[in-house]
Amino acid sequence: MKPMATAEDLSALVSKIGLDRQNKAALGRLVTHGNLGYAEEGADGRMHAQIRIPPDELVWDPEILVLPRGGDLELEIFNDDQNTHCALFPSNGDSQFIWLPIHSRGTATLNLDGPGYYWYSSPIGNDEGRGLIGAIVVLGEVPQQARLDRPDQPRP
C-alpha cells in the first residue's frame, strides 16, 4: 500500500505543476490551498460569516466557506485590495451582486437551502481567471421529499 502524501509533498507537487501561481489553474489552487472558514449560527437561527479580499493577493479569505446546514446566511464582504472588485453569490431565487470599490465593505443575505457546493466569484475584468473564485460548502443530507425514487446507493 502506497503511503499517504504529507502536506509538504502535496505542496511541492502543486508547485511543480504550476497550480500555486497567479494566472495558472485557479481552481487547482482553490482546492489544494484554499483557506477554510466556518459560518457561525446566531441566536436568531441565521448563519453569519465574513470574507475579505486581502491586499495584493487576488483571493478570497476564506476561499472555502463551510455552512453546517442549509438556510439563511448573512455575509459581510471586505475589499482590502487597491483595486475595485465585485462579488457574485449564489442564492435561491436570485443571485446576489455586490460592487466592492477600493477599501469598501458590503453585505449580502443568501439563502442556500440544500446541501452541496456553491461557487462565488468576482466576474469583472479577469478576476476569475486570476484566482478570485471561492466555494460555499453546505453540509447535510438532501431532504427526503427531494430524493430520487431509487434504491439506496452504497456509501464509503
N, C-alpha and C positions, 0 to 999 in steps of 0.2 A: 504494500500500500504506500502510495506517494505521500510524504509528509506535507502538512499544510504550509502554505507560504506565510512568512512573517510579514508584518506591516512594512518593514524596511524593504523586503524583497518585492512586495507589491508596488511600493513607491518607486523603486528602481526600474521595474518593468514599465510602469506607466510613463516614467520619464524617458526611457529608451524608445518607446514607440511614439512619443511626442504628444501624449494626451494631457500633459501638465502645463502647457504653454498657451497663452492667449492666441486666438485665431486658429487653433487646432480643433480637434474633435471636442467641442464644448460639452456634449452630452457625456462623453467618457470622463471628462474632468468632474462633472457633477456627480456621477455615480461613484467614482473612486475617491474623490477628495471633498465631497460636499460637506459643509458644516451642517450639523443636525441640531434642530431646535424643537421644543415641545410647546404646544399651546397649553395654557392653564385654564382650568374650569373655574368660573366665577360663581358666587353665591346665587346669581340670577339664572344659572344654567347655561349661560353663554360661555364660549371659549374666547380667550384673549391671547394675542401674541404680537410681537414686534419683529419687523425685518428691516434691514438697512442696506444701503449701498455704501461700502467703505470708500474712502478717497483713493483714487488711482488703482483700484483693483478690478473693477467691472465685473463684480459678482454680487449676489445677494448673500446676506449673512443673517440668518442661516439660509443655505440653498435648499435644504430639505426641511420642511416643517411637518411635524407629526401631530395629528389630532387623535385623541383617544377614542373618539366615536364621531359619527356624523352629527351635523347640527349647525347652529349659527356660530360664526367666528367674527370677532371684532379684531381687525388687523390694522396696526399702526405702522406706517411705512416712512422711513427716513432716507433722504438723499444727502449723504455727507460728501458726495463727489463734487468735483469742479465743473461738471458738465450736466446739462439737463437730460433727464431720462423720463420714462413713464412706467406704469405698471398696468398690465392687463391680467386680471384674475378671473378664474372660472367661478361661477356661482349659478345655482339652479335658477332658471328663469331668465337671467340676464347677466352677461359678463360685466365686470366692474373695471372701468378705466380710470386711472389716476395720473394726472400730469404732475411731474416732480421737477420743478425748476431747481437750480443750484441751491444747495443748503436749505431744503424745504422738507416738510413732512406732510403726510396725508393720511386719511383713514378710509378703510373700506369695510363694509359689512357683507360677508359672504355667507351663503347657505350651501353647504355641501352635505346633503342628507344621506348619501350612500358611501359605503367603503370603497376604496380604490385609490388610484394615483391621479392627481390633477396637476397640470402644468401651468406655470405662470412665467411671464417674461416682460421685457421692455421692447415692444415691436417698432421702435423708431430707429432711423439710421441703420446701422449694422450691429446694434446692441446684442441681439440674439446670437448672431454669428460669432460675436466676440466673447460670448460667455454669460451674458446677463439673462439666464434662464434658471428656473427653480421648480421644485415639486412640492405639492402638499399631499401627504400620505394620510388617508383617513382609515383608521383601524376599525375592525369589527366584522360582523357577518352580514351577509345580504339578508334582508327580512324575508320571512317565509313566503309572503304573498308575491315577492319579486323573483323567486327562484323558478328556474325552468322545471317543467314536469318531466323529470328523467330520474333514473336510478342514482343513488348516491355514488359519488366518484371517489376512488382511492385517494387518500391524503398521505403525505410523507410523515 
